[in-house]
């Protein structure tokens, strides 16, 4: 098995578990969790925002540790943290403990991405790196899509579902230990581990990814709530929305291929339009079951494609420090999500769901104001 295939397959699985199960499945099962534990919409938004905040801290730590200690140990740590957080969610009995374990599970996502970028840079030929990275990134969609059938079949037994997710995370920890190189792109050296110079390209990346991250929380954190409010869907039926989001998101694996042919800026703006359309189709009052599922599919494809764009944007800007280049975009996506989730919850509680959806659809347009330029500008 070639390094690209071995690392790509293992990374795809680890990202599926950490993002699809440990981070985004909370939004799918939120209505049933709220019913069982007595959560308000505002508190649910704060918990979601806390998980995104934990991601922000973790991805900074992970980028530095991946450069210093290598890819394998950090990836295994990500799987271990995901396992612990998912077990905790499954057994918690109060909103306080739920918050603790949702935040712990969310930490695993920040830990997972940088070591995989380091592993790709260290072991995969340059011509295959963008494609391998974006295939790994598309694992998010596989995890989201796989969580949907669990909601359809075991929607009310969310504790059992999270225990199954935990067992899967543990298995991916073993796979990461066996498949990933011990070293990262810097071969274990610790020189130059500070933040990179504030290149104009990075500043534009930070602005764009922050705004996209904030807009995306409309569905990632409140997709289940929206489907319940608009269509009176149960957690089981909402599983169909998650399947649509995840299945279409697999298209995001083509981000590296599309960027190579159309350019970062064209792909960026095309899929921002798709993101805005998806929020409107799913969340506005005129939605129907068909529109909701189509909007969910559009959202999945747009979100994973956009994160792939930001991945290539960052690693192209910092080719010698791929973990840090990835961190620049992914960290600020999560910062945007940290701000966006509580804001959406407050708007929904204090104004209306319609107002919250309109504000966040408008927010999705704004990243297009920022563009990628050659690293030499």
VEXTI-412443 format. One record per residue (C-alpha): residue in one letter; residue number from 1; x negated, y, z. Coordinates in Angstrom, 3 decimals, decimal comma, padded with zeros to 6 digits. Example, Ala and Ser with C-alpha at 12.3 -4.5 7.8 and 13.67 -1.06 7.14 Angstrom:
REM VEXTI-412443
<a 1 <-012,300 -004,500 007,800>>,
<s 2 <-013,670 -001,060 007,140>>,
//
This chain:
REM VEXTI-412443
<x 1 <000,000 000,000 000,000>>,
<x 2 <-001,426 003,400 -000,986>>,
<x 3 <-001,969 006,079 001,690>>,
<x 4 <000,694 008,277 000,077>>,
<x 5 <003,275 005,497 000,243>>,
<x 6 <002,317 004,332 003,756>>,
<x 7 <002,232 007,821 005,273>>,
<x 8 <005,235 008,993 003,255>>,
<x 9 <007,436 006,089 004,364>>,
<x 10 <006,421 006,280 008,025>>,
<x 11 <006,722 010,054 008,096>>,
<x 12 <010,125 009,895 006,392>>,
<x 13 <011,351 007,518 009,118>>,
<x 14 <009,894 009,545 012,000>>,
<x 15 <011,441 012,761 010,690>>,
<x 16 <014,775 010,966 010,202>>,
<x 17 <014,784 009,940 013,863>>,
<x 18 <013,471 013,173 015,382>>,
<x 19 <015,498 015,600 013,271>>,
<x 20 <018,550 013,582 012,245>>,
<x 21 <019,114 011,738 015,548>>,
<x 22 <017,334 013,674 018,311>>,
<x 23 <018,177 017,166 017,088>>,
<x 24 <021,120 017,444 014,718>>,
<x 25 <023,331 014,546 015,877>>,
<x 26 <024,299 016,651 018,892>>,
<x 27 <026,411 018,886 016,634>>,
<x 28 <028,198 015,859 015,171>>,
<x 29 <029,164 014,398 018,550>>,
<x 30 <029,706 017,767 020,249>>,
<x 31 <033,537 017,698 020,256>>,
<x 32 <033,638 014,340 022,078>>,
<x 33 <030,777 015,335 024,412>>,
<x 34 <032,569 018,599 025,227>>,
<x 35 <035,753 016,689 026,016>>,
<x 36 <033,989 014,191 028,279>>,
<x 37 <031,721 016,635 030,124>>,
<x 38 <033,837 019,810 030,093>>,
<x 39 <031,594 022,091 028,010>>,
<x 40 <032,756 025,487 026,754>>,
<x 41 <031,928 026,642 023,213>>,
<x 42 <029,610 029,324 024,576>>,
<x 43 <027,725 026,840 026,765>>,
<x 44 <027,438 024,417 023,860>>,
<x 45 <025,850 027,212 021,830>>,
<x 46 <023,401 027,976 024,629>>,
<x 47 <022,423 024,285 024,862>>,
<x 48 <021,886 024,113 021,098>>,
<x 49 <019,847 027,301 021,250>>,
<x 50 <017,782 025,841 024,096>>,
<x 51 <016,929 022,802 021,980>>,
<x 52 <015,775 025,075 019,183>>,
<x 53 <013,709 027,109 021,675>>,
<x 54 <012,009 023,928 022,897>>,
<x 55 <011,204 023,147 019,279>>,
<x 56 <009,489 026,536 018,957>>,
<x 57 <007,135 025,816 021,843>>,
<x 58 <006,531 022,230 020,779>>,
<x 59 <005,589 022,994 017,181>>,
<x 60 <002,905 025,467 018,305>>,
<x 61 <001,462 022,913 020,714>>,
<x 62 <001,715 020,193 018,088>>,
<x 63 <-000,106 022,168 015,392>>,
<x 64 <-003,031 022,802 017,727>>,
<x 65 <-003,123 019,263 019,118>>,
<x 66 <-002,889 017,707 015,655>>,
<x 67 <-005,948 019,657 014,555>>,
<x 68 <-007,824 018,772 017,715>>,
<x 69 <-006,789 015,191 018,444>>,
<x 70 <-005,584 013,961 015,067>>,
<x 71 <-002,280 012,918 013,557>>,
<x 72 <-001,641 009,538 015,148>>,
<x 73 <-001,548 010,458 018,831>>,
<x 74 <000,731 013,478 018,320>>,
<x 75 <003,168 011,562 016,097>>,
<x 76 <003,426 008,769 018,682>>,
<x 77 <004,029 011,391 021,372>>,
<x 78 <006,868 012,838 019,271>>,
<x 79 <008,545 009,429 019,072>>,
<x 80 <008,125 008,892 022,828>>,
<x 81 <009,682 012,266 023,661>>,
<x 82 <012,581 011,581 021,281>>,
<x 83 <013,161 008,224 022,963>>,
<x 84 <013,226 009,773 026,440>>,
<x 85 <015,554 012,594 025,402>>,
<x 86 <018,001 010,302 023,622>>,
<x 87 <018,159 007,905 026,575>>,
<x 88 <018,821 010,871 028,854>>,
<x 89 <021,673 012,143 026,666>>,
<x 90 <023,194 008,663 026,711>>,
<x 91 <023,254 008,419 030,514>>,
<x 92 <023,830 012,040 031,633>>,
<x 93 <026,914 012,829 033,695>>,
<x 94 <026,930 016,638 033,905>>,
<x 95 <026,455 019,658 031,608>>,
<x 96 <023,207 020,540 033,418>>,
<x 97 <021,603 017,163 032,746>>,
<x 98 <022,973 017,184 029,215>>,
<x 99 <021,201 020,500 028,626>>,
<x 100 <017,928 019,097 030,008>>,
<x 101 <017,958 016,050 027,773>>,
<x 102 <019,228 017,785 024,624>>,
<x 103 <016,348 020,231 025,025>>,
<x 104 <013,887 017,375 025,624>>,
<x 105 <015,122 015,560 022,526>>,
<x 106 <014,843 018,773 020,525>>,
<x 107 <011,210 019,052 021,594>>,
<x 108 <010,388 015,911 019,613>>,
<x 109 <011,169 017,621 016,321>>,
<x 110 <008,579 020,315 016,950>>,
<x 111 <006,020 017,660 017,797>>,
<x 112 <006,707 015,516 014,728>>,
<x 113 <006,097 017,718 011,679>>,
<x 114 <002,524 019,110 012,076>>,
<x 115 <000,775 015,740 012,557>>,
<x 116 <002,445 014,424 009,418>>,
<x 117 <001,209 017,411 007,412>>,
<x 118 <-002,250 016,778 008,851>>,
<x 119 <-002,081 013,089 007,933>>,
<x 120 <-001,082 013,927 004,365>>,
<x 121 <-003,893 016,462 004,015>>,
<x 122 <-006,440 014,010 005,403>>,
<x 123 <-005,477 010,840 003,554>>,
<x 124 <-003,441 011,733 000,425>>,
<x 125 <-004,937 012,939 -002,855>>,
<x 126 <-004,383 016,687 -003,482>>,
<x 127 <-002,199 016,104 -006,552>>,
<x 128 <000,302 014,113 -004,481>>,
<x 129 <000,396 016,205 -001,309>>,
<x 130 <003,311 018,566 -002,055>>,
<x 131 <005,459 015,671 -003,242>>,
<x 132 <004,549 013,510 -000,231>>,
<x 133 <005,194 016,376 002,190>>,
<x 134 <008,604 017,170 000,742>>,
<x 135 <009,589 013,489 000,693>>,
<x 136 <008,719 013,284 004,397>>,
<x 137 <010,676 016,475 005,020>>,
<x 138 <013,752 014,920 003,381>>,
<x 139 <013,828 012,351 006,188>>,
<x 140 <015,987 014,857 008,049>>,
<x 141 <018,798 014,111 005,628>>,
<x 142 <018,444 010,372 005,966>>,
<x 143 <018,810 010,671 009,737>>,
<x 144 <021,834 012,929 009,402>>,
<x 145 <023,435 010,612 006,831>>,
<x 146 <022,838 007,557 009,017>>,
<x 147 <024,373 009,242 012,053>>,
<x 148 <027,624 009,685 010,121>>,
<x 149 <028,579 005,983 009,992>>,
<x 150 <027,898 005,738 013,717>>,
<x 151 <030,418 008,529 014,269>>,
<x 152 <032,935 006,799 012,007>>,
<x 153 <032,595 003,470 013,785>>,
<x 154 <031,730 004,494 017,351>>,
<x 155 <032,812 008,141 017,583>>,
<x 156 <034,223 007,894 021,101>>,
<x 157 <031,362 005,721 022,347>>,
<x 158 <028,743 008,414 021,890>>,
<x 159 <026,664 007,116 024,804>>,
<x 160 <026,153 003,780 023,054>>,
<x 161 <025,250 005,600 019,843>>,
<x 162 <022,548 007,631 021,561>>,
<x 163 <021,074 004,469 023,099>>,
<x 164 <020,853 002,940 019,609>>,
<x 165 <019,174 006,129 018,413>>,
<x 166 <016,693 005,853 021,299>>,
<x 167 <015,749 002,289 020,362>>,
<x 168 <015,143 003,415 016,775>>,
<x 169 <012,884 006,242 017,979>>,
<x 170 <010,826 003,777 020,009>>,
<x 171 <010,391 001,556 016,948>>,
<x 172 <009,166 004,522 014,880>>,
<x 173 <006,600 005,276 017,575>>,
<x 174 <005,090 001,835 017,035>>,
<x 175 <005,195 002,295 013,258>>,
<x 176 <003,450 005,678 013,541>>,
<x 177 <000,650 004,167 015,602>>,
<x 178 <000,083 001,468 013,005>>,
<x 179 <000,425 003,564 009,847>>,
<x 180 <-001,004 007,024 010,485>>,
<x 181 <-004,688 007,966 010,472>>,
<x 182 <-006,227 008,779 013,838>>,
<x 183 <-007,708 011,968 012,429>>,
<x 184 <-006,192 015,051 010,846>>,
<x 185 <-007,396 017,375 008,128>>,
<x 186 <-010,096 018,939 010,314>>,
<x 187 <-011,581 015,544 011,208>>,
<x 188 <-011,151 016,173 014,902>>,
<x 189 <-013,099 019,447 015,012>>,
<x 190 <-011,732 022,132 017,290>>,
<x 191 <-013,279 025,219 015,694>>,
<x 192 <-010,992 028,003 014,574>>,
<x 193 <-007,821 026,798 016,288>>,
<x 194 <-006,401 030,260 016,877>>,
<x 195 <-003,572 031,719 014,834>>,
<x 196 <-004,509 032,588 011,238>>,
<x 197 <-004,913 036,177 010,053>>,
<x 198 <-001,613 037,914 009,377>>,
<x 199 <-001,587 037,428 005,626>>,
<x 200 <001,269 039,273 003,884>>,
<x 201 <002,485 035,963 002,479>>,
<x 202 <002,870 034,581 006,008>>,
<x 203 <004,767 037,650 007,175>>,
<x 204 <007,261 037,270 004,331>>,
<x 205 <007,556 033,561 005,093>>,
<x 206 <008,285 034,311 008,743>>,
<x 207 <011,027 036,788 007,852>>,
<x 208 <012,710 034,537 005,290>>,
<x 209 <012,607 031,380 007,382>>,
<x 210 <013,903 033,172 010,501>>,
<x 211 <016,988 034,430 008,685>>,
<x 212 <017,672 031,109 006,961>>,
<x 213 <017,327 029,263 010,269>>,
<x 214 <019,822 031,572 011,951>>,
<x 215 <022,377 031,162 009,162>>,
<x 216 <022,053 027,368 009,162>>,
<x 217 <023,312 026,996 012,745>>,
<x 218 <026,851 027,624 011,511>>,
<x 219 <026,957 023,983 010,446>>,
<x 220 <024,093 022,313 012,301>>,
<x 221 <025,371 023,373 015,726>>,
<x 222 <029,078 023,909 015,043>>,
<x 223 <029,922 021,729 012,041>>,
<x 224 <031,912 019,338 014,211>>,
<x 225 <033,750 022,209 015,907>>,
<x 226 <034,574 023,815 012,552>>,
<x 227 <035,945 020,589 011,082>>,
<x 228 <038,039 020,010 014,190>>,
<x 229 <039,419 023,558 014,178>>,
<x 230 <040,101 023,821 010,433>>,
<x 231 <041,202 020,284 009,614>>,
<x 232 <041,993 018,746 013,005>>,
<x 233 <039,309 016,141 012,367>>,
<x 234 <038,208 013,830 015,145>>,
<x 235 <034,566 012,943 015,752>>,
<x 236 <035,116 009,839 013,614>>,
<x 237 <036,342 011,866 010,646>>,
<x 238 <033,616 014,465 011,136>>,
<x 239 <031,201 011,621 010,521>>,
<x 240 <032,167 011,887 006,850>>,
<x 241 <030,918 015,483 006,831>>,
<x 242 <027,580 014,373 008,304>>,
<x 243 <027,289 011,624 005,694>>,
<x 244 <027,879 014,212 002,950>>,
<x 245 <025,304 016,590 004,440>>,
<x 246 <022,709 013,879 004,845>>,
<x 247 <023,226 012,043 001,575>>,
<x 248 <022,983 015,204 -000,521>>,
<x 249 <020,030 016,416 001,524>>,
<x 250 <017,930 013,596 000,112>>,
<x 251 <017,748 015,794 -002,994>>,
<x 252 <015,436 017,999 -000,936>>,
<x 253 <012,698 015,450 -001,585>>,
<x 254 <012,471 017,053 -005,032>>,
<x 255 <011,505 020,452 -003,586>>,
<x 256 <007,822 020,007 -004,419>>,
<x 257 <008,690 018,921 -007,972>>,
<x 258 <011,083 021,851 -008,515>>,
<x 259 <008,671 024,398 -007,059>>,
<x 260 <005,944 023,174 -009,418>>,
<x 261 <008,236 023,776 -012,407>>,
<x 262 <010,341 026,813 -011,466>>,
<x 263 <008,227 028,566 -008,853>>,
<x 264 <008,843 029,134 -005,156>>,
<x 265 <010,862 032,331 -005,570>>,
<x 266 <013,351 030,942 -008,094>>,
<x 267 <014,002 027,776 -006,083>>,
<x 268 <014,268 029,822 -002,883>>,
<x 269 <016,957 032,152 -004,200>>,
<x 270 <018,948 029,479 -006,020>>,
<x 271 <019,352 027,429 -002,866>>,
<x 272 <020,095 030,433 -000,662>>,
<x 273 <023,144 030,970 -002,882>>,
<x 274 <024,030 027,313 -002,334>>,
<x 275 <023,621 027,733 001,434>>,
<x 276 <025,972 030,713 001,543>>,
<x 277 <028,553 028,934 -000,608>>,
<x 278 <028,430 025,874 001,632>>,
<x 279 <029,102 027,863 004,809>>,
<x 280 <032,091 029,555 003,180>>,
<x 281 <033,542 026,382 001,662>>,
<x 282 <033,323 024,536 004,956>>,
<x 283 <034,201 027,239 007,464>>,
<x 284 <036,710 029,671 005,982>>,
<x 285 <040,445 029,329 006,541>>,
<x 286 <041,242 028,157 002,991>>,
<x 287 <039,129 025,011 003,293>>,
<x 288 <040,540 021,563 002,538>>,
<x 289 <039,105 018,112 003,261>>,
<x 290 <037,658 017,981 -000,256>>,
<x 291 <036,141 021,458 -000,024>>,
<x 292 <034,684 020,659 003,378>>,
<x 293 <032,944 017,530 002,094>>,
<x 294 <031,686 019,292 -001,046>>,
<x 295 <030,514 022,210 001,091>>,
<x 296 <028,762 019,802 003,443>>,
<x 297 <026,946 018,140 000,546>>,
<x 298 <025,927 021,544 -000,803>>,
<x 299 <024,678 022,545 002,654>>,
<x 300 <022,584 019,395 003,025>>,
<x 301 <020,930 019,833 -000,361>>,
<x 302 <020,342 023,547 000,230>>,
<x 303 <018,936 023,241 003,750>>,
<x 304 <016,448 020,472 002,997>>,
<x 305 <015,408 022,111 -000,275>>,
<x 306 <014,827 025,424 001,533>>,
<x 307 <012,800 023,817 004,308>>,
<x 308 <010,760 022,110 001,566>>,
<x 309 <010,194 025,503 -000,053>>,
<x 310 <008,977 026,963 003,244>>,
<x 311 <006,732 023,928 003,778>>,
<x 312 <005,051 024,427 000,390>>,
<x 313 <004,929 028,206 000,961>>,
<x 314 <003,065 027,737 004,253>>,
<x 315 <000,695 024,954 003,231>>,
<x 316 <-000,170 026,781 -000,012>>,
<x 317 <-000,973 029,933 001,929>>,
<x 318 <-003,176 028,013 004,409>>,
<x 319 <-004,512 025,046 002,426>>,
<x 320 <-007,304 024,343 004,931>>,
<x 321 <-004,907 024,250 007,889>>,
<x 322 <-001,777 022,455 006,676>>,
<x 323 <-000,344 021,829 010,148>>,
<x 324 <-000,533 025,531 010,945>>,
<x 325 <000,826 026,464 007,519>>,
<x 326 <003,807 024,194 008,083>>,
<x 327 <004,213 025,578 011,594>>,
<x 328 <004,501 029,167 010,341>>,
<x 329 <007,706 028,414 008,445>>,
<x 330 <009,198 025,684 010,606>>,
<x 331 <008,592 027,579 013,844>>,
<x 332 <010,435 030,639 012,603>>,
<x 333 <013,299 028,528 011,239>>,
<x 334 <013,717 027,282 014,805>>,
<x 335 <013,391 030,777 016,282>>,
<x 336 <016,208 031,811 013,974>>,
<x 337 <018,245 028,811 015,096>>,
<x 338 <017,540 029,662 018,727>>,
<x 339 <019,077 033,081 018,156>>,
<x 340 <021,791 031,928 015,765>>,
<x 341 <023,442 029,147 017,775>>,
<x 342 <024,404 031,260 020,820>>,
<x 343 <025,445 034,143 018,553>>,
<x 344 <027,810 031,934 016,563>>,
<x 345 <029,281 030,563 019,805>>,
<x 346 <029,881 034,052 021,165>>,
<x 347 <031,427 035,302 017,910>>,
<x 348 <033,732 032,292 017,771>>,
<x 349 <034,789 032,715 021,405>>,
<x 350 <035,138 036,501 021,462>>,
<x 351 <036,379 037,227 017,936>>,
<x 352 <037,413 034,249 015,815>>,
<x 353 <036,010 031,336 013,885>>,
<x 354 <036,734 033,220 010,647>>,
<x 355 <034,651 036,195 011,785>>,
<x 356 <031,762 033,997 012,859>>,
<x 357 <031,717 032,166 009,522>>,
<x 358 <031,828 035,414 007,513>>,
<x 359 <028,957 036,923 009,506>>,
<x 360 <026,794 033,843 009,092>>,
<x 361 <027,569 033,479 005,389>>,
<x 362 <026,428 037,067 004,938>>,
<x 363 <023,315 036,356 006,958>>,
<x 364 <022,422 033,557 004,547>>,
<x 365 <021,892 036,034 001,699>>,
<x 366 <019,203 038,057 003,465>>,
<x 367 <016,179 035,713 003,165>>,
<x 368 <016,232 036,383 -000,577>>,
<x 369 <014,837 039,852 000,133>>,
<x 370 <011,454 038,211 000,797>>,
<x 371 <009,252 036,529 -001,785>>,
<x 372 <006,129 034,447 -002,208>>,
<x 373 <003,042 035,864 -003,889>>,
<x 374 <-000,307 034,306 -004,722>>,
<x 375 <-002,591 033,893 -001,729>>,
<x 376 <-005,047 036,407 -003,232>>,
<x 377 <-002,627 039,365 -003,166>>,
//
